[in-house]
Amino acid sequence: MTHAHDNHGAIDELGRLAAESGLDVAGGTIRRSSSRFCLGVEHGDYNGTELFGVGTDRFIWLAYKPNDTGLVRLFSGNFPGDGVISFEPGTVPSPQSSEIADTWGRFPYGVDHVLRRGGIALSRGVDVVLHGNIPGGGMSRSASLTLNLILSLLDANKVQFDDPMRVVDLAQAVENDYIGSPCGQLDQIMILFAKDGMGTHYDPRNQSINYVPLGENAVDFRMVGLDTGTVRPGLEKSTYRIRRAECDEFAAMLGPVFGISCLGDVRSQDEYHRILDTHGKTHPESCDRLTYIFNAQKRFSTMLEAWKTGNVETVGQVFREDGIGLRDDYKISGPELETMCDIARTVTGVLGERMLGGGDKGAAGALVLTDSVEALETAVQTGYPRSHPTYANTFAVHVCRIVDGITTLDERL
Protein backbone atom coordinates (compact mmCIF):
# COMPACT_ATOMS: atom_id res chain seq x y z
CA MET A 1 0.00 0.00 0.00
CA THR A 2 1.17 3.52 -0.79
CA HIS A 3 0.54 5.95 2.09
CA ALA A 4 0.17 9.68 1.62
CA HIS A 5 3.32 11.60 2.55
CA ASP A 6 2.98 13.82 5.58
CA ASN A 7 3.82 17.48 5.13
CA HIS A 8 7.08 17.20 7.06
CA GLY A 9 8.38 14.54 4.72
CA ALA A 10 7.26 16.57 1.74
CA ILE A 11 9.02 19.68 3.02
CA ASP A 12 12.23 17.70 3.51
CA GLU A 13 11.95 16.45 -0.08
CA LEU A 14 11.40 19.97 -1.41
CA GLY A 15 14.52 21.10 0.43
CA ARG A 16 16.51 18.28 -1.12
CA LEU A 17 15.22 19.15 -4.59
CA ALA A 18 16.09 22.82 -4.09
CA ALA A 19 19.64 21.88 -3.17
CA GLU A 20 19.90 19.49 -6.12
CA SER A 21 18.63 22.05 -8.63
CA GLY A 22 20.32 25.14 -7.21
CA LEU A 23 17.02 27.00 -6.90
CA ASP A 24 16.41 29.30 -3.93
CA VAL A 25 13.04 28.71 -2.26
CA ALA A 26 14.29 29.06 1.33
CA GLY A 27 11.63 30.81 3.37
CA GLY A 28 9.23 30.76 0.44
CA THR A 29 5.60 29.69 0.33
CA ILE A 30 4.50 26.05 0.06
CA ARG A 31 1.17 25.29 -1.59
CA ARG A 32 -0.35 21.80 -1.61
CA SER A 33 -2.93 20.67 -4.18
CA SER A 34 -4.85 17.42 -3.92
CA SER A 35 -6.04 14.68 -6.22
CA ARG A 36 -9.75 14.01 -6.64
CA PHE A 37 -12.25 11.16 -6.59
CA CYS A 38 -15.35 11.69 -8.74
CA LEU A 39 -18.55 10.02 -7.56
CA GLY A 40 -20.62 11.26 -10.48
CA VAL A 41 -21.04 11.96 -13.29
CA GLU A 42 -17.69 10.80 -14.72
CA HIS A 43 -17.39 12.36 -18.20
CA GLY A 44 -20.40 14.48 -17.33
CA ASP A 45 -18.62 17.84 -17.30
CA TYR A 46 -18.40 18.24 -21.07
CA ASN A 47 -21.89 16.73 -21.40
CA GLY A 48 -23.52 19.31 -19.12
CA THR A 49 -24.43 17.15 -16.11
CA GLU A 50 -24.21 17.87 -12.41
CA LEU A 51 -20.97 16.77 -10.75
CA PHE A 52 -20.08 15.41 -7.32
CA GLY A 53 -16.76 14.44 -5.84
CA VAL A 54 -14.16 14.93 -3.14
CA GLY A 55 -10.53 15.88 -2.73
CA THR A 56 -8.26 12.97 -1.80
CA ASP A 57 -4.92 12.82 -0.02
CA ARG A 58 -2.52 12.32 -2.88
CA PHE A 59 -0.85 15.64 -3.46
CA ILE A 60 1.48 17.95 -5.32
CA TRP A 61 3.61 20.12 -3.02
CA LEU A 62 5.04 23.26 -4.61
CA ALA A 63 7.48 25.68 -2.97
CA TYR A 64 8.11 29.06 -4.56
CA LYS A 65 9.86 32.36 -3.93
CA PRO A 66 10.35 35.42 -6.14
CA ASN A 67 13.88 35.88 -7.47
CA ASP A 68 15.71 38.86 -9.00
CA THR A 69 16.66 37.14 -12.28
CA GLY A 70 13.54 37.98 -14.30
CA LEU A 71 13.21 34.26 -15.06
CA VAL A 72 10.66 31.68 -13.98
CA ARG A 73 12.75 28.63 -13.01
CA LEU A 74 11.17 25.32 -12.04
CA PHE A 75 12.39 21.88 -11.05
CA SER A 76 10.17 18.82 -10.59
CA GLY A 77 11.23 15.85 -8.52
CA ASN A 78 8.87 13.71 -10.58
CA PHE A 79 10.60 14.60 -13.84
CA PRO A 80 14.25 15.20 -12.91
CA GLY A 81 15.39 14.30 -16.41
CA ASP A 82 13.90 17.55 -17.69
CA GLY A 83 16.28 19.50 -15.49
CA VAL A 84 15.46 23.09 -14.60
CA ILE A 85 12.71 24.55 -16.78
CA SER A 86 13.60 28.21 -17.30
CA PHE A 87 11.87 30.94 -19.26
CA GLU A 88 11.36 34.68 -19.34
CA PRO A 89 7.66 35.51 -18.93
CA GLY A 90 6.10 36.17 -22.32
CA THR A 91 8.65 34.13 -24.28
CA VAL A 92 7.24 30.60 -24.03
CA PRO A 93 6.99 28.19 -27.00
CA SER A 94 3.95 28.31 -29.26
CA PRO A 95 0.84 26.37 -28.18
CA GLN A 96 0.75 22.67 -29.09
CA SER A 97 4.18 22.85 -30.73
CA SER A 98 6.52 19.87 -30.99
CA GLU A 99 8.87 21.69 -28.64
CA ILE A 100 6.54 21.12 -25.67
CA ALA A 101 5.23 17.64 -26.50
CA ASP A 102 7.56 15.63 -24.25
CA THR A 103 8.25 17.91 -21.31
CA TRP A 104 6.25 18.65 -18.19
CA GLY A 105 7.32 22.26 -18.82
CA ARG A 106 4.30 22.60 -21.10
CA PHE A 107 2.24 23.24 -17.96
CA PRO A 108 4.09 26.33 -16.66
CA TYR A 109 4.55 27.51 -20.25
CA GLY A 110 0.81 27.17 -20.71
CA VAL A 111 0.05 29.07 -17.52
CA ASP A 112 2.19 31.99 -18.68
CA HIS A 113 0.59 31.92 -22.14
CA VAL A 114 -3.01 31.77 -20.91
CA LEU A 115 -2.53 34.43 -18.22
CA ARG A 116 -0.86 36.81 -20.68
CA ARG A 117 -3.61 36.20 -23.24
CA GLY A 118 -6.11 37.13 -20.54
CA GLY A 119 -4.38 40.42 -19.78
CA ILE A 120 -2.36 39.20 -16.79
CA ALA A 121 1.31 39.49 -17.64
CA LEU A 122 3.62 37.75 -15.18
CA SER A 123 6.44 40.17 -14.44
CA ARG A 124 8.45 38.67 -11.58
CA GLY A 125 11.04 35.98 -11.73
CA VAL A 126 10.20 33.03 -9.48
CA ASP A 127 12.06 29.92 -8.30
CA VAL A 128 9.84 26.84 -7.97
CA VAL A 129 10.47 23.28 -6.80
CA LEU A 130 7.75 20.66 -6.63
CA HIS A 131 7.02 17.00 -6.27
CA GLY A 132 3.96 14.83 -5.86
CA ASN A 133 2.55 11.37 -5.30
CA ILE A 134 -0.61 11.51 -7.43
CA PRO A 135 -0.83 8.56 -9.86
CA GLY A 136 -0.28 9.44 -13.52
CA GLY A 137 -3.85 8.77 -14.61
CA GLY A 138 -7.32 8.73 -13.10
CA MET A 139 -6.85 11.03 -10.09
CA SER A 140 -6.27 14.30 -11.95
CA ARG A 141 -2.58 14.97 -11.60
CA SER A 142 -2.56 17.42 -14.52
CA ALA A 143 -5.42 19.50 -13.09
CA SER A 144 -3.79 19.54 -9.65
CA LEU A 145 -0.50 20.69 -11.16
CA THR A 146 -2.10 23.37 -13.31
CA LEU A 147 -4.15 24.82 -10.46
CA ASN A 148 -1.13 24.89 -8.17
CA LEU A 149 1.00 26.64 -10.78
CA ILE A 150 -1.67 29.25 -11.53
CA LEU A 151 -2.32 30.07 -7.88
CA SER A 152 1.37 30.13 -6.99
CA LEU A 153 2.52 32.27 -9.92
CA LEU A 154 -0.39 34.67 -9.39
CA ASP A 155 0.51 34.97 -5.71
CA ALA A 156 4.18 35.56 -6.50
CA ASN A 157 3.04 38.42 -8.76
CA LYS A 158 0.57 39.72 -6.13
CA VAL A 159 -2.50 39.04 -8.29
CA GLN A 160 -5.78 37.80 -6.80
CA PHE A 161 -9.17 36.93 -8.29
CA ASP A 162 -12.49 37.53 -6.58
CA ASP A 163 -14.19 34.73 -8.54
CA PRO A 164 -12.52 31.31 -8.12
CA MET A 165 -14.32 30.03 -11.23
CA ARG A 166 -11.95 32.25 -13.19
CA VAL A 167 -9.11 30.05 -11.97
CA VAL A 168 -11.05 26.99 -13.17
CA ASP A 169 -11.52 28.59 -16.60
CA LEU A 170 -7.82 29.45 -16.84
CA ALA A 171 -6.74 25.96 -15.79
CA GLN A 172 -8.98 24.40 -18.42
CA ALA A 173 -7.63 26.81 -21.04
CA VAL A 174 -4.05 25.75 -20.26
CA GLU A 175 -4.94 22.17 -21.11
CA ASN A 176 -7.39 22.87 -23.96
CA ASP A 177 -5.68 25.69 -25.80
CA TYR A 178 -1.98 25.41 -25.00
CA ILE A 179 -1.41 21.69 -24.46
CA GLY A 180 -4.22 20.45 -26.72
CA SER A 181 -5.97 18.23 -24.17
CA PRO A 182 -9.78 18.43 -24.57
CA CYS A 183 -10.60 18.21 -20.85
CA GLY A 184 -13.72 19.61 -19.27
CA GLN A 185 -13.83 21.25 -15.84
CA LEU A 186 -14.68 18.33 -13.56
CA ASP A 187 -11.15 17.85 -12.23
CA GLN A 188 -10.42 21.52 -11.68
CA ILE A 189 -13.71 22.11 -9.85
CA MET A 190 -13.40 19.05 -7.65
CA ILE A 191 -9.86 19.99 -6.58
CA LEU A 192 -10.11 23.78 -6.26
CA PHE A 193 -13.30 23.69 -4.18
CA ALA A 194 -12.68 20.48 -2.20
CA LYS A 195 -13.16 20.65 1.57
CA ASP A 196 -12.05 18.22 4.24
CA GLY A 197 -14.86 15.82 5.11
CA MET A 198 -17.25 17.24 2.50
CA GLY A 199 -18.54 16.28 -0.91
CA THR A 200 -18.59 19.03 -3.54
CA HIS A 201 -21.77 19.33 -5.63
CA TYR A 202 -21.54 21.42 -8.80
CA ASP A 203 -24.58 22.41 -10.87
CA PRO A 204 -23.60 23.71 -14.33
CA ARG A 205 -26.97 25.38 -14.86
CA ASN A 206 -26.05 28.17 -12.45
CA GLN A 207 -22.39 27.34 -11.75
CA SER A 208 -23.23 26.83 -8.08
CA ILE A 209 -21.04 25.02 -5.58
CA ASN A 210 -22.66 23.34 -2.58
CA TYR A 211 -20.91 21.37 0.14
CA VAL A 212 -22.58 18.17 1.24
CA PRO A 213 -21.44 16.47 4.46
CA LEU A 214 -21.57 12.71 4.58
CA GLY A 215 -24.48 11.55 6.74
CA GLU A 216 -23.48 10.86 10.33
CA ASN A 217 -24.74 7.28 10.22
CA ALA A 218 -22.25 6.27 7.52
CA VAL A 219 -20.18 3.15 7.98
CA ASP A 220 -16.42 3.61 8.15
CA PHE A 221 -15.06 3.33 4.61
CA ARG A 222 -12.15 4.35 2.41
CA MET A 223 -11.76 5.49 -1.16
CA VAL A 224 -9.08 3.37 -2.77
CA GLY A 225 -7.20 4.23 -5.96
CA LEU A 226 -6.07 1.18 -7.92
CA ASP A 227 -3.19 2.39 -10.07
CA THR A 228 -2.67 -0.05 -12.95
CA GLY A 229 0.94 1.01 -13.44
CA THR A 230 0.26 1.79 -17.08
CA VAL A 231 1.50 4.93 -18.79
CA ARG A 232 -1.36 7.01 -20.13
CA PRO A 233 -0.37 9.25 -23.05
CA GLY A 234 -2.60 12.14 -21.98
CA LEU A 235 -6.16 13.06 -22.92
CA GLU A 236 -4.97 14.66 -26.16
CA LYS A 237 -3.87 11.22 -27.39
CA SER A 238 -6.60 9.06 -25.86
CA THR A 239 -10.10 7.71 -26.46
CA TYR A 240 -11.31 10.66 -24.37
CA ARG A 241 -10.80 12.99 -27.33
CA ILE A 242 -12.87 10.70 -29.55
CA ARG A 243 -15.70 10.36 -27.03
CA ARG A 244 -15.87 14.09 -26.46
CA ALA A 245 -16.08 14.76 -30.19
CA GLU A 246 -18.78 12.09 -30.59
CA CYS A 247 -20.89 13.61 -27.84
CA ASP A 248 -20.47 17.17 -29.09
CA GLU A 249 -21.35 16.18 -32.65
CA PHE A 250 -24.38 14.11 -31.62
CA ALA A 251 -25.69 16.92 -29.42
CA ALA A 252 -25.25 19.40 -32.29
CA MET A 253 -27.18 17.07 -34.60
CA LEU A 254 -30.00 16.60 -32.07
CA GLY A 255 -30.18 20.26 -31.10
CA PRO A 256 -32.42 21.68 -33.84
CA VAL A 257 -35.06 18.95 -33.38
CA PHE A 258 -34.90 18.27 -29.64
CA GLY A 259 -33.85 21.70 -28.40
CA ILE A 260 -30.73 20.54 -26.56
CA SER A 261 -27.21 21.94 -26.43
CA CYS A 262 -25.54 18.94 -24.78
CA LEU A 263 -26.39 15.31 -24.05
CA GLY A 264 -26.99 16.16 -20.41
CA ASP A 265 -30.03 18.15 -21.49
CA VAL A 266 -31.83 14.88 -22.29
CA ARG A 267 -33.59 14.25 -18.99
CA SER A 268 -37.05 12.87 -19.77
CA GLN A 269 -37.67 9.20 -20.52
CA ASP A 270 -39.93 10.09 -23.45
CA GLU A 271 -37.32 12.31 -25.09
CA TYR A 272 -34.60 9.70 -24.55
CA HIS A 273 -36.69 6.99 -26.24
CA ARG A 274 -37.64 9.31 -29.10
CA ILE A 275 -33.95 9.85 -29.80
CA LEU A 276 -33.23 6.12 -29.68
CA ASP A 277 -36.19 5.37 -31.95
CA THR A 278 -35.06 8.00 -34.43
CA HIS A 279 -31.30 7.46 -34.42
CA GLY A 280 -30.68 4.04 -32.89
CA LYS A 281 -30.11 2.30 -36.22
CA THR A 282 -28.23 5.10 -37.97
CA HIS A 283 -26.09 6.25 -35.02
CA PRO A 284 -25.91 3.28 -32.63
CA GLU A 285 -22.59 4.25 -31.03
CA SER A 286 -23.72 7.81 -30.35
CA CYS A 287 -26.91 6.44 -28.81
CA ASP A 288 -24.76 4.25 -26.56
CA ARG A 289 -22.92 7.36 -25.32
CA LEU A 290 -26.27 9.01 -24.64
CA THR A 291 -27.47 5.90 -22.79
CA TYR A 292 -24.58 6.15 -20.34
CA ILE A 293 -25.11 9.88 -19.73
CA PHE A 294 -28.90 9.52 -19.39
CA ASN A 295 -28.73 6.62 -16.94
CA ALA A 296 -25.86 8.14 -14.95
CA GLN A 297 -27.91 11.31 -14.49
CA LYS A 298 -30.87 9.27 -13.26
CA ARG A 299 -28.60 7.58 -10.72
CA PHE A 300 -27.01 10.86 -9.65
CA SER A 301 -29.88 11.99 -7.42
CA THR A 302 -29.98 8.56 -5.79
CA MET A 303 -26.26 8.76 -5.06
CA LEU A 304 -26.46 12.31 -3.73
CA GLU A 305 -29.34 11.53 -1.38
CA ALA A 306 -27.55 8.39 -0.18
CA TRP A 307 -24.45 10.46 0.61
CA LYS A 308 -26.52 12.95 2.60
CA THR A 309 -28.07 10.19 4.70
CA GLY A 310 -24.82 8.25 5.16
CA ASN A 311 -25.96 5.30 3.04
CA VAL A 312 -22.50 4.47 1.71
CA GLU A 313 -23.68 1.09 0.45
CA THR A 314 -25.99 2.79 -2.05
CA VAL A 315 -23.27 5.27 -3.03
CA GLY A 316 -21.08 2.26 -3.79
CA GLN A 317 -23.80 0.52 -5.78
CA VAL A 318 -24.27 3.60 -7.97
CA PHE A 319 -20.50 3.84 -8.38
CA ARG A 320 -20.48 0.23 -9.61
CA GLU A 321 -23.40 0.77 -11.99
CA ASP A 322 -21.71 3.85 -13.43
CA GLY A 323 -18.62 1.73 -14.03
CA ILE A 324 -20.59 -0.84 -15.99
CA GLY A 325 -22.06 1.97 -18.09
CA LEU A 326 -18.62 3.47 -18.71
CA ARG A 327 -17.37 0.05 -19.79
CA ASP A 328 -20.31 -1.13 -21.90
CA ASP A 329 -22.04 2.01 -23.21
CA TYR A 330 -19.44 4.76 -23.10
CA LYS A 331 -16.68 2.27 -23.96
CA ILE A 332 -13.93 4.34 -22.35
CA SER A 333 -12.30 1.77 -20.06
CA GLY A 334 -9.35 -0.55 -20.74
CA PRO A 335 -8.25 -4.11 -19.96
CA GLU A 336 -5.96 -3.23 -17.06
CA LEU A 337 -8.62 -1.00 -15.49
CA GLU A 338 -11.22 -3.74 -15.80
CA THR A 339 -8.86 -6.31 -14.30
CA MET A 340 -8.60 -4.10 -11.23
CA CYS A 341 -12.39 -3.82 -11.12
CA ASP A 342 -12.86 -7.56 -11.57
CA ILE A 343 -10.48 -8.27 -8.69
CA ALA A 344 -12.11 -5.67 -6.42
CA ARG A 345 -15.57 -7.07 -7.16
CA THR A 346 -14.59 -10.43 -5.66
CA VAL A 347 -13.66 -8.95 -2.27
CA THR A 348 -16.28 -8.90 0.47
CA GLY A 349 -16.66 -5.36 1.76
CA VAL A 350 -15.96 -3.65 -1.56
CA LEU A 351 -19.10 -1.57 -2.06
CA GLY A 352 -18.40 -0.44 -5.61
CA GLU A 353 -15.63 -0.11 -8.17
CA ARG A 354 -15.01 1.43 -11.58
CA MET A 355 -12.46 3.12 -13.77
CA LEU A 356 -11.52 6.70 -12.88
CA GLY A 357 -10.78 9.70 -15.03
CA GLY A 358 -10.15 9.87 -18.74
CA GLY A 359 -10.08 6.15 -19.40
CA ASP A 360 -7.95 3.70 -21.42
CA LYS A 361 -5.27 3.36 -18.75
CA GLY A 362 -4.41 4.99 -15.41
CA ALA A 363 -6.32 4.12 -12.25
CA ALA A 364 -9.55 2.47 -11.19
CA GLY A 365 -11.20 3.24 -7.89
CA ALA A 366 -13.18 1.44 -5.21
CA LEU A 367 -15.32 2.33 -2.20
CA VAL A 368 -14.33 -0.13 0.51
CA LEU A 369 -15.34 -0.82 4.10
CA THR A 370 -12.32 0.06 6.22
CA ASP A 371 -12.13 -3.45 7.66
CA SER A 372 -11.91 -4.85 4.11
CA VAL A 373 -9.10 -2.65 2.79
CA GLU A 374 -6.40 -5.15 3.69
CA ALA A 375 -8.27 -7.95 1.92
CA LEU A 376 -8.54 -5.80 -1.20
CA GLU A 377 -4.84 -5.00 -1.09
CA THR A 378 -4.00 -8.70 -0.81
CA ALA A 379 -6.30 -9.61 -3.68
CA VAL A 380 -4.77 -6.96 -5.94
CA GLN A 381 -1.20 -7.83 -4.95
CA THR A 382 -1.90 -11.45 -5.86
CA GLY A 383 -4.19 -11.19 -8.86
CA TYR A 384 -3.12 -8.14 -10.82
CA PRO A 385 0.51 -9.05 -11.61
CA ARG A 386 -0.65 -12.52 -12.56
CA SER A 387 -2.94 -11.02 -15.20
CA HIS A 388 -0.60 -8.20 -16.27
CA PRO A 389 3.01 -9.19 -15.52
CA THR A 390 4.29 -6.25 -17.58
CA TYR A 391 3.11 -3.95 -14.79
CA ALA A 392 4.13 -6.14 -11.85
CA ASN A 393 6.58 -3.51 -10.60
CA THR A 394 4.58 -0.37 -11.30
CA PHE A 395 1.01 -0.92 -10.05
CA ALA A 396 -0.02 0.45 -6.66
CA VAL A 397 -2.91 0.65 -4.21
CA HIS A 398 -3.68 4.09 -2.75
CA VAL A 399 -5.91 4.18 0.33
CA CYS A 400 -7.28 7.71 0.50
CA ARG A 401 -8.99 10.10 2.89
CA ILE A 402 -11.17 13.12 2.02
CA VAL A 403 -9.19 16.37 2.32
CA ASP A 404 -9.07 20.05 1.38
CA GLY A 405 -8.19 20.58 -2.26
CA ILE A 406 -5.85 23.59 -1.95
CA THR A 407 -3.84 24.38 1.17
CA THR A 408 -1.10 26.92 1.84
CA LEU A 409 1.12 25.41 4.51
CA ASP A 410 2.21 27.32 7.59
CA GLU A 411 5.62 25.67 7.42
CA ARG A 412 8.54 27.10 5.45
CA LEU A 413 11.73 25.53 4.14
HUFENTA-V815293 format. One record per pair of residues at least 12 apart in sequence whose ideal C-beta (glycine too) atoms are under 8 Angstrom apart, sorted by the first residue. I is the first residue (numbers start at 1). J is the second residue. If there is no record, write none. Layout:
BEGIN
{{I:J} {I:J}}
END
This chain:
BEGIN
{{1:377} {1:397} {1:398} {1:399} {2:133} {2:396} {2:397} {2:398} {2:399} {3:399} {4:57} {4:58} {4:59} {4:133} {4:400} {4:401} {5:59} {5:133} {7:32} {7:61} {7:409} {7:411} {8:411} {10:32} {10:59} {10:61} {10:131} {11:30} {11:61} {11:63} {11:409} {11:411} {11:413} {13:61} {13:77} {13:131} {14:30} {14:61} {14:63} {14:129} {14:130} {14:131} {14:413} {15:413} {17:75} {17:77} {17:129} {17:130} {17:131} {18:63} {18:75} {18:127} {18:129} {18:413} {20:75} {20:80} {21:75} {21:83} {21:84} {21:129} {22:84} {23:73} {23:74} {23:75} {23:84} {23:127} {23:128} {23:129} {24:65} {24:67} {24:127} {25:63} {25:64} {25:65} {25:127} {25:128} {25:129} {25:413} {26:65} {26:412} {26:413} {27:65} {27:412} {27:413} {28:63} {28:64} {28:65} {28:127} {28:412} {28:413} {29:63} {29:64} {29:65} {29:152} {29:155} {29:408} {29:412} {30:61} {30:62} {30:63} {30:408} {30:409} {30:411} {30:412} {30:413} {31:61} {31:62} {31:64} {31:148} {31:151} {31:152} {31:155} {31:406} {31:407} {31:408} {31:409} {32:59} {32:60} {32:61} {32:62} {32:148} {32:406} {32:407} {32:408} {32:409} {33:59} {33:60} {33:62} {33:144} {33:145} {33:147} {33:148} {33:151} {33:191} {33:405} {33:406} {34:55} {34:56} {34:57} {34:58} {34:59} {34:144} {34:191} {34:194} {34:403} {34:404} {34:405} {34:406} {35:55} {35:56} {35:57} {35:58} {35:59} {35:134} {35:135} {35:139} {35:140} {35:141} {35:144} {35:191} {35:225} {35:400} {36:53} {36:54} {36:55} {36:56} {36:139} {36:140} {36:143} {36:144} {36:187} {36:190} {36:191} {36:194} {36:405} {37:53} {37:54} {37:55} {37:56} {37:139} {37:223} {37:225} {37:356} {37:365} {37:400} {38:51} {38:52} {38:53} {38:186} {38:190} {38:356} {38:357} {39:52} {39:53} {39:54} {39:199} {39:303} {39:307} {39:315} {39:318} {39:319} {40:52} {40:53} {40:296} {40:299} {40:300} {40:303} {40:304} {40:318} {40:319} {40:322} {41:264} {41:293} {41:296} {41:297} {41:300} {41:322} {42:186} {42:296} {42:322} {42:326} {42:354} {42:355} {42:356} {42:357} {43:243} {43:292} {43:293} {43:326} {43:330} {43:332} {44:186} {44:264} {44:293} {44:296} {44:297} {45:184} {45:185} {45:186} {45:189} {45:204} {46:182} {46:184} {46:244} {46:247} {46:248} {46:262} {47:247} {47:251} {47:262} {47:263} {47:264} {47:293} {48:204} {48:261} {48:262} {48:263} {48:264} {48:265} {49:204} {49:264} {49:293} {49:296} {49:297} {49:300} {50:201} {50:202} {50:203} {50:204} {50:297} {50:300} {51:186} {51:189} {51:190} {51:200} {51:201} {51:202} {51:204} {52:199} {52:200} {52:201} {52:202} {52:212} {52:300} {52:303} {52:304} {52:307} {53:186} {53:190} {53:194} {53:199} {53:200} {54:190} {54:194} {54:198} {54:199} {54:200} {54:223} {54:402} {55:190} {55:191} {55:194} {55:195} {55:196} {55:200} {55:402} {55:403} {55:404} {55:405} {56:139} {56:223} {56:225} {56:400} {56:401} {56:402} {56:403} {57:400} {57:401} {57:402} {57:403} {58:132} {58:133} {58:134} {58:135} {58:139} {58:225} {58:398} {58:400} {59:132} {59:133} {59:134} {59:144} {60:130} {60:131} {60:132} {60:134} {60:141} {60:144} {60:145} {60:148} {61:130} {61:131} {61:132} {62:128} {62:129} {62:130} {62:148} {62:149} {62:152} {63:128} {63:129} {63:130} {63:413} {64:126} {64:127} {64:128} {64:129} {64:152} {64:153} {64:155} {64:156} {65:126} {65:127} {65:156} {66:124} {66:125} {66:126} {66:127} {66:156} {67:125} {67:126} {67:127} {68:125} {69:125} {70:88} {70:125} {71:86} {71:87} {71:88} {71:125} {72:86} {72:87} {72:88} {72:89} {72:108} {72:112} {72:122} {72:125} {72:126} {72:128} {72:153} {73:85} {73:86} {73:125} {73:126} {73:127} {73:128} {74:86} {74:105} {74:108} {74:127} {74:128} {74:129} {74:130} {75:128} {75:129} {75:130} {76:104} {76:129} {76:130} {76:131} {77:129} {77:130} {77:131} {78:104} {78:130} {78:131} {78:132} {79:103} {79:104} {82:103} {82:104} {82:105} {85:103} {85:104} {85:105} {85:108} {87:105} {87:108} {87:109} {87:112} {89:112} {89:116} {89:121} {89:122} {89:123} {90:112} {90:116} {90:121} {90:122} {92:109} {92:110} {92:112} {92:113} {93:109} {95:110} {95:113} {95:177} {95:178} {95:179} {95:180} {96:178} {96:179} {96:180} {100:179} {104:145} {106:178} {106:179} {107:142} {107:145} {107:146} {107:149} {107:174} {107:179} {108:128} {108:149} {108:153} {109:178} {110:146} {110:174} {110:175} {110:177} {110:178} {110:179} {111:146} {111:149} {111:150} {111:153} {111:170} {111:174} {112:153} {113:174} {113:177} {113:178} {114:170} {114:173} {114:174} {114:177} {114:178} {115:150} {115:153} {115:154} {115:170} {118:170} {120:154} {120:157} {120:159} {122:153} {122:157} {123:157} {124:156} {124:157} {126:152} {126:153} {126:156} {128:149} {128:152} {130:145} {130:148} {132:144} {132:145} {135:225} {135:227} {135:362} {135:363} {135:396} {135:398} {136:227} {136:231} {136:232} {136:362} {137:227} {137:230} {137:232} {137:357} {137:358} {137:361} {137:362} {137:363} {138:225} {138:227} {138:355} {138:356} {138:357} {138:358} {138:362} {138:363} {138:364} {138:365} {139:225} {139:356} {139:357} {139:362} {139:363} {139:398} {140:187} {140:190} {140:191} {140:357} {142:175} {142:181} {142:183} {142:187} {142:234} {143:171} {143:175} {143:183} {143:187} {143:188} {143:191} {144:187} {144:191} {146:171} {146:174} {146:175} {146:188} {147:167} {147:171} {147:188} {147:191} {147:192} {147:406} {148:406} {150:167} {150:170} {150:171} {150:174} {151:167} {151:406} {164:192} {164:193} {165:207} {167:188} {167:192} {168:185} {168:188} {168:189} {168:192} {169:185} {171:188} {171:192} {172:184} {172:185} {172:188} {175:235} {179:234} {179:236} {180:236} {181:234} {181:235} {181:236} {182:235} {182:236} {182:240} {182:241} {182:244} {182:245} {183:235} {183:240} {183:358} {184:244} {187:357} {189:202} {189:209} {190:202} {190:405} {191:405} {191:406} {192:405} {192:406} {193:209} {193:405} {194:402} {194:403} {194:404} {194:405} {194:406} {195:211} {195:404} {195:405} {196:402} {196:403} {196:404} {197:213} {197:214} {197:402} {198:211} {198:212} {198:213} {198:214} {198:402} {199:211} {199:212} {199:213} {199:214} {199:307} {199:402} {200:212} {201:304} {204:264} {212:304} {212:307} {212:308} {213:308} {214:307} {214:310} {214:312} {215:307} {215:308} {215:309} {215:310} {215:311} {216:310} {217:309} {217:310} {218:310} {218:311} {218:312} {219:310} {219:312} {219:313} {219:369} {220:369} {220:370} {220:371} {221:312} {221:316} {221:351} {221:367} {221:368} {221:369} {221:370} {222:367} {222:368} {222:370} {222:373} {222:399} {222:400} {222:401} {223:365} {223:366} {223:367} {223:368} {223:400} {223:401} {223:402} {224:365} {224:366} {224:367} {224:368} {224:373} {224:376} {224:397} {224:398} {224:399} {224:400} {225:356} {225:363} {225:364} {225:365} {225:396} {225:397} {225:398} {225:400} {226:340} {226:344} {226:353} {226:363} {226:364} {226:365} {226:366} {226:380} {226:395} {226:397} {226:398} {227:362} {227:363} {227:395} {227:396} {227:397} {227:398} {228:336} {228:337} {228:339} {228:340} {228:361} {228:362} {228:363} {228:364} {228:384} {228:388} {228:391} {228:395} {229:336} {229:388} {229:391} {229:392} {229:393} {229:394} {229:395} {229:396} {230:334} {230:336} {230:361} {230:362} {230:391} {230:394} {231:361} {232:358} {232:360} {232:361} {232:362} {235:358} {238:358} {238:359} {238:360} {239:331} {239:332} {239:358} {239:359} {239:360} {240:332} {240:358} {240:359} {240:360} {243:289} {243:330} {243:331} {243:332} {243:359} {246:285} {246:286} {246:289} {247:262} {247:263} {247:286} {247:289} {247:293} {249:286} {250:263} {250:283} {250:286} {250:289} {250:290} {251:263} {251:265} {253:283} {254:266} {254:275} {254:279} {258:271} {258:274} {258:275} {263:289} {263:290} {263:293} {263:294} {264:293} {264:297} {266:290} {266:293} {266:294} {267:294} {267:297} {272:290} {272:294} {275:287} {275:290} {276:290} {276:291} {285:331} {288:329} {288:330} {288:331} {289:329} {289:330} {291:325} {291:329} {292:325} {292:326} {292:329} {292:330} {295:321} {295:325} {295:329} {296:322} {296:325} {299:318} {299:321} {299:322} {300:318} {302:314} {302:318} {303:315} {303:318} {303:319} {306:318} {312:351} {312:367} {313:351} {315:351} {315:352} {315:367} {316:350} {316:351} {316:352} {316:367} {317:351} {317:352} {318:352} {319:351} {319:352} {319:353} {319:354} {319:365} {319:367} {320:345} {320:351} {320:352} {320:353} {320:354} {322:354} {323:341} {323:352} {323:353} {323:354} {323:355} {324:354} {326:354} {326:355} {326:359} {327:354} {327:355} {332:355} {332:358} {332:359} {332:360} {333:355} {333:359} {333:360} {334:355} {334:359} {334:360} {334:361} {335:388} {336:361} {336:388} {336:391} {337:355} {337:359} {337:360} {337:361} {337:362} {337:363} {337:364} {338:355} {338:364} {339:383} {339:384} {339:387} {339:388} {340:353} {340:363} {340:364} {340:380} {340:384} {341:353} {341:354} {341:355} {341:364} {341:366} {343:379} {343:380} {343:383} {343:384} {344:364} {344:366} {344:368} {344:376} {344:379} {344:380} {346:379} {347:368} {347:372} {347:375} {347:376} {347:379} {348:372} {348:375} {349:368} {349:369} {349:371} {349:372} {349:375} {349:376} {350:366} {350:367} {350:368} {350:369} {350:372} {350:376} {351:366} {351:367} {351:368} {351:369} {352:366} {352:367} {353:365} {353:366} {353:367} {363:398} {373:399} {376:397} {377:397} {377:399} {380:395} {380:397} {381:397}}
END
